[in-house]
Amino acid sequence: MIHLCLATAPEESAAELARALVTERLAACVNIVPGVRSIYRWEGAVEESAEVLLLAKTTPEQREALEARLRELHPYECPELLVLDVRSGIEEYLGWVAASTGPEQPDGSSP
């Protein structure tokens, strides 16, 4: 199983967030989907923001570390993070996600 993590962010910080999550092996891949317009309630007022949607693929073992790093890097006081369990997909892709996250081995491979 893998996790699909959905988060929104301002466009100007999205690439930095995505690159950090992938570089640090917390996510195998992060898609940045532009053109999200969010309307939400915050501190008693209805707000509206232009954002992008981040779709990060990770493993259950890396999910907590991904959340911690997202909180650390994200410019919002309360960043969005929704985690969906992906129970099936192309086996080679699911294996690639698992191999691309977590600790790297001395020979450059993954466990």
DAQUIVEN-V26590 format. One record per residue. N is the residue number from 1. RES is the residue in one letter. NEAR is the number of other C-alpha atoms within 8 Angstrom. Layout:
{{N,RES,NEAR} {N,RES,NEAR}}
This chain:
{{1,M,9} {2,I,13} {3,H,13} {4,L,12} {5,C,13} {6,L,12} {7,A,11} {8,T,11} {9,A,14} {10,P,9} {11,E,10} {12,E,5} {13,S,10} {14,A,12} {15,A,9} {16,E,7} {17,L,11} {18,A,14} {19,R,9} {20,A,8} {21,L,14} {22,V,12} {23,T,7} {24,E,7} {25,R,11} {26,L,14} {27,A,17} {28,A,14} {29,C,10} {30,V,13} {31,N,9} {32,I,11} {33,V,9} {34,P,8} {35,G,7} {36,V,9} {37,R,8} {38,S,8} {39,I,8} {40,Y,7} {41,R,8} {42,W,7} {43,E,4} {44,G,5} {45,A,6} {46,V,8} {47,E,8} {48,E,8} {49,S,7} {50,A,10} {51,E,13} {52,V,14} {53,L,13} {54,L,15} {55,L,12} {56,A,13} {57,K,13} {58,T,17} {59,T,13} {60,P,9} {61,E,6} {62,Q,12} {63,R,11} {64,E,8} {65,A,8} {66,L,11} {67,E,9} {68,A,8} {69,R,9} {70,L,11} {71,R,9} {72,E,6} {73,L,7} {74,H,11} {75,P,7} {76,Y,6} {77,E,5} {78,C,5} {79,P,12} {80,E,7} {81,L,9} {82,L,7} {83,V,8} {84,L,7} {85,D,8} {86,V,9} {87,R,6} {88,S,6} {89,G,7} {90,I,6} {91,E,7} {92,E,6} {93,Y,8} {94,L,11} {95,G,8} {96,W,9} {97,V,15} {98,A,12} {99,A,10} {100,S,10} {101,T,15} {102,G,11} {103,P,7} {104,E,9} {105,Q,8} {106,P,5} {107,D,4} {108,G,6} {109,S,8} {110,S,10} {111,P,6}}
